[in-house]
Amino acid sequence: METIKIALLGFGTVGSGVYEIIRSHQERLRTLLGKNVEIVGVLINDKTKERHIDKDILVTTDIEQIFEIPDVEVVIEAIVGVEPGFTYLSKAIDKGYHIITANKELFAHKGQQLKQKAADRGVRISYEASVAGGIPIIGTLRQLLQVNSVVQIEAILNGTSNFILSEIRGEEISFEHALQSAQQNGFAEADPSNDIDGHDAFYKIVILFELLFGRQPKWELIRRKGIRNIRLNHIRLAESFGFRIKHVASLSYENGSVEINVEPNVVPEDHPLYSVEGVDNAVVLTGDLIGELKLQGPGAGKLPTGSAIIEDLVNIFNAEKQHRLVKDIDLKAGTANEFQTWFVIGNAVDPFDGLTLFENSINDQGKFVTARLIEATEGQVKQLLNKNSDLVIYPFAGKPSQPIKKAFVSA
Ligand SMILES: NC(=O)c1ccc[n+]([C@@H]2O[C@H](COP(=O)([O-])OP(=O)(O)OC[C@H]3O[C@@H](n4cnc5c(N)ncnc54)[C@H](OP(=O)(O)O)[C@@H]3O)[C@@H](O)[C@H]2O)c1
């Protein structure tokens, strides 16, 4: 029987998961592909680390040795950062190898270039694992896009941030303690900035945009905020209204324009992201025909992410069709003139003339802190912030929220 030979770049959480799955699923892969699947080379960075890799496999720190292995058909990349992955994958495409990557930072920056290069060279490039780990969001979007236009995505794409927000709320602890807990549980790096400042979720929504519209968005028009400044009392105040605060990456398409935001949102109880807790990821997408669809599950981890990579591998050899909806679109920077509902925390005196729908206060260590629901345009919100720099203002997930307005006005 023929053998598909694979080179694996990176042998950390993801790389070692891929290795384990290929070993444990030999029979299944043979049935699916009619061929054996074998890892023949592994690229690593640090030779001194102890690893359990079959002694017949070349393990090296030298990419040229990997490229010298004969008859490799696929390169799976699970390194961190744009380089050296981009250089390695570019060269692998030149050599005619199919490519699979889990590296969202690399793919957000260089995905378009790599896709073009792969198309020119006639090889396949797959990246399911780069967005939401084990959740099959790329495959689902490809399938839907055959007939649907995807008009909205709202997603929790960073499990670390979601875990921290769940911990703050569930355990009634500070952001700093929740971050420590995430680090102790192995959900956050020693330098957590990539997760808690929103970069990771930003890269993932950029990748989804590119899949939908076939081009890079203008990064400077995407609002990116992380969860670093969220305090326990914000979460308690939101709860007093029946809301939760979630870190949401959203993309919405309307009248030829797309808006993308990556930031903490206030989420009401009937919103599909409300119940997504802990390290889970979830993607809620709306297609013009299918309506709303929610996918929820592990956004990271050795086996879920490895599973997404192996699905890509099988699809490459089972001649998956490429589907893409290319539309004429603009990326817009926020809905500056539309009225929306906002959740405003702070005690500033009466800057809310005519805007407040409902307010509530909690006692926070002897001091009363007030939160208000207001109905305002983004321009008005900016003016409020200019006059009252102590205010903290969260947008709501979803569209400008009529049901919320009605519920509170009639309460
Ligand atoms: N962890 C997850 O659950 C997850 C989920 C989805 C996507 N991803 C993405 O998958 C990629 C890998 O993540 P991970 O969690 O597996 O990272 P990791 O555990 O830190 O592993 C990274 C691997 O890359 C190797 N490496 C780093 N720099 C290298 C270089 N210059 N040359 C050769 N090898 C190098 C490391 O080598 P040494 O072992 O020698 O240090 C290590 O084996 C990242 O891009 C990440 O964003 C991760």
The ligand as a Gaussian input file, in Angstrom:
#p B3LYP/6-31G(d) Opt

LIG

0 1
 N       -2.265000      25.041000      21.878000
 C       -3.424000      24.973000      21.267000
 O       -4.368000      24.367000      21.764000
 C       -3.605000      25.604000      19.908000
 C       -4.878000      25.589000      19.303000
 C       -5.034000      26.106000      18.021000
 C       -3.952000      26.667000      17.381000
 N       -2.731000      26.713000      18.006000
 C       -1.597000      27.290000      17.274000
 O       -0.715000      26.224000      16.935000
 C        0.633000      26.663000      16.986000
 C        1.404000      25.786000      17.962000
 O        0.844000      25.930000      19.244000
 P        1.348000      25.034000      20.478000
 O        0.411000      25.309000      21.575000
 O        1.589000      23.647000      20.035000
 O        2.727000      25.760000      20.795000
 P        3.917000      25.167000      21.679000
 O        3.427000      24.119000      22.601000
 O        4.653000      26.332000      22.213000
 O        4.840000      24.440000      20.585000
 C        5.520000      25.152000      19.602000
 C        6.457000      24.203000      18.897000
 O        7.135000      24.924000      17.866000
 C        8.530000      24.692000      17.994000
 N        9.236000      25.888000      17.562000
 C        9.163000      27.133000      18.091000
 N        9.977000      27.969000      17.422000
 C       10.586000      27.223000      16.470000
 C       11.552000      27.500000      15.478000
 N       12.074000      28.720000      15.333000
 N       11.972000      26.481000      14.679000
 C       11.442000      25.242000      14.830000
 N       10.526000      24.922000      15.757000
 C       10.111000      25.902000      16.563000
 C        8.776000      24.413000      19.464000
 O        9.980000      23.694000      19.568000
 P       10.529000      23.123000      20.981000
 O        9.587000      22.016000      21.334000
 O       11.881000      22.646000      20.641000
 O       10.488000      24.270000      21.920000
 C        7.535000      23.611000      19.813000
 O        7.724000      22.251000      19.512000
 C        0.586000      28.141000      17.398000
 O        0.677000      28.933000      16.248000
 C       -0.764000      28.281000      18.066000
 O       -1.303000      29.593000      17.930000
 C       -2.541000      26.192000      19.253000

